[in-house]
């Protein structure tokens, strides 16, 4: 225990050393840590990885010059997977400017709307999206607002356009006649260091978390992933790659009248079956880059038809007709 001063001791002289024991530990007042500073400290320790909540970009009234093109990211939530019978219950769209090199400028508009379907929302859809029958009761998507956002767009982007485009075009002609790009198929995410193509993986590995499976939130999440760099793999953004890839022509080959016993060979090569109900020929088909056409025709003639004169139907596709139903 620390001793007390003796009041009866001889008075101190000017040259004496005086030691005064402290009764309490010294308390230092520190500046409180804000959230971002705490996150940086955790990251710098090397033992933690911090995800930041994604905050959507602000809408600007006057976009910056130098970004003459307009893009629109579109996302849908639906009652199922079949566009011919299931319905859209939510649409989100985020319009933004960009230049011909794939640099993203400003967000110029946002729309999000719910719609009541003709039948109750399946329980598994509610579990996935959080959208309930009560939320959509009496709701209608504002097609006029969508039209104002999409009509000026040079490119419509969806994360899995093969799903969203048929639903959107079945819902309204607003979406028809547009060039579409798919951020799942037209970006090499693996080369950019991502472990998967699902939006949740992409946004998480980009350092964010968001309210997934809600249309507008998914649109903003995809915009940030596309605008991000490639972690030193390449200087081009993911959107620049998407823009370039979407401008390439592709071809779809229909292996009509191919021998039945060749179906396993076709399937192993990546061909898919069409039963003809969607307006395509009833046959196995594959979609490839145009420069692969000669090699693919040679394969079909030598390995499948075994006839040099075989001439399977070929359809050339651009962004204006790719991903249609």
Long-range contacts (C-beta under 8 A, 24 or more apart in sequence): 50-207, 51-204, 51-207, 51-208, 51-209, 52-207, 52-208, 52-209, 53-208, 53-209, 53-210, 54-203, 54-208, 54-209, 54-210, 54-217, 54-220, 54-221, 54-224, 56-94, 56-107, 56-110, 56-216, 56-217, 56-220, 57-96, 57-106, 57-107, 57-220, 57-223, 57-224, 58-107, 59-107, 59-108, 59-109, 59-110, 60-106, 60-107, 60-108, 63-97, 63-105, 63-106, 63-108, 64-97, 64-105, 64-106, 66-99, 66-105, 67-97, 67-98, 67-99, 67-103, 67-104, 67-105, 67-106, 68-97, 68-99, 68-100, 69-97, 69-98, 69-99, 69-100, 69-154, 69-155, 70-95, 70-96, 70-97, 70-98, 70-108, 70-152, 70-153, 70-154, 71-95, 71-96, 71-97, 71-98, 71-104, 71-153, 71-154, 71-155, 71-156, 71-157, 72-96, 72-149, 72-150, 72-153, 72-155, 72-156, 72-157, 73-156, 73-157, 73-158, 73-219, 73-222, 73-223, 74-150, 74-156, 74-157, 74-158, 74-164, 74-168, 74-175, 74-219, 75-158, 75-159, 75-164, 75-215, 75-216, 75-218, 75-219, 75-222, 76-163, 76-164, 76-167, 76-168, 76-215, 77-125, 77-129, 77-131, 77-213, 77-214, 77-215, 78-125, 78-167, 79-117, 79-119, 79-121, 79-122, 79-125, 80-122, 80-125, 81-163, 83-166, 83-167, 83-170, 83-325, 84-170, 84-325, 86-167, 87-115, 87-117, 87-118, 87-119, 88-115, 88-141, 88-167, 88-168, 88-171, 89-114, 89-115, 89-116, 89-117, 89-121, 89-125, 89-129, 89-131, 89-136, 90-114, 90-115, 90-129, 90-131, 90-136, 90-214, 90-215, 91-115, 91-141, 91-146, 91-168, 91-171, 91-215, 92-214, 92-215, 92-216, 92-217, 92-218, 92-219, 93-146, 93-149, 93-150, 93-216, 93-219, 94-216, 94-219, 94-220, 94-223, 95-149, 95-150, 95-152, 95-153, 96-223, 98-239, 98-243, 101-240, 102-236, 102-237, 102-239, 102-240, 102-241, 102-242, 102-243, 102-244, 103-237, 103-240, 104-223, 104-226, 104-227, 104-237, 104-239, 107-223, 109-148, 109-149, 110-216, 110-219, 111-142, 111-145, 111-146, 111-149, 111-216, 112-215, 112-216, 113-139, 113-140, 113-141, 113-142, 113-145, 113-146, 114-139, 114-141, 115-139, 115-140, 115-141, 116-140, 128-213, 129-213, 129-214, 130-213, 130-214, 131-214, 141-171, 143-172, 143-174, 146-172, 146-174, 147-174, 150-174, 150-175, 150-178, 153-178, 154-179, 155-179, 155-180, 155-181, 155-243, 155-246, 155-319, 156-180, 156-181, 157-181, 157-182, 157-183, 157-222, 157-226, 157-242, 158-182, 158-183, 158-323, 159-183, 159-184, 159-199, 159-218, 159-222, 160-184, 161-185, 161-322, 161-323, 162-323, 165-323, 165-324, 165-325, 166-323, 166-324, 166-325, 169-324, 169-325, 170-325, 177-320, 178-320, 179-246, 179-318, 179-319, 179-320, 180-246, 180-319, 180-320, 180-322, 180-323, 181-242, 181-243, 181-245, 181-246, 181-319, 182-246, 182-322, 182-323, 183-222, 183-225, 183-226, 183-238, 183-242, 186-241, 186-242, 186-245, 186-246, 187-226, 187-238, 187-241, 187-242, 187-245, 188-241, 189-238, 191-230, 191-233, 192-230, 192-231, 192-233, 192-234, 192-238, 193-230, 193-231, 193-233, 199-225, 246-319, 247-319, 248-289, 248-290, 249-290, 249-316, 249-317, 249-318, 250-287, 250-288, 250-289, 250-290, 250-316, 250-317, 250-322, 251-287, 251-288, 251-289, 251-290, 251-292, 251-293, 251-314, 251-315, 251-316, 251-317, 252-285, 252-286, 252-287, 252-288, 252-314, 252-315, 252-316, 252-317, 253-285, 253-286, 253-287, 253-288, 253-293, 253-296, 253-297, 253-300, 253-312, 253-313, 253-314, 254-280, 254-281, 254-283, 254-284, 254-285, 254-312, 254-313, 254-314, 254-315, 255-283, 255-284, 255-285, 255-286, 255-300, 255-304, 255-312, 256-281, 256-282, 256-283, 256-312, 256-313, 257-283, 258-283, 258-284, 258-300, 258-304, 258-305, 258-312, 259-304, 259-305, 262-303, 262-304, 265-303, 265-304, 266-304, 269-299, 278-325, 279-325, 281-313, 287-317, 290-316
